[in-house]
Amino acid sequence: MDIKYLSDAKGTITGVFLPIEDWERLKKQYNIVENAPAESGAKLQKGLGDALKKAGLDEAGE
């Protein structure tokens, strides 16, 4: 998985970029629905964070 981190001028990570093939696989694996209500954003963020940890690609494992 080729993840690129986006950061602001201070170096704080503000987002991630990953290839669409990886995104499609994660959506299928974790039943991610893109047209979910806005309040589900925190749940999606947690789910993606958990997925990255399982894959060994969290911030500590860059």
Buried (B, 14 or more C-beta within 10 A) or exposed (E): BEBEEEEEEEEEEEEEEBEEEBBEBBEEEEEBEEEEEEEEEEEBEEBBEEBBEEEEBBEEEE
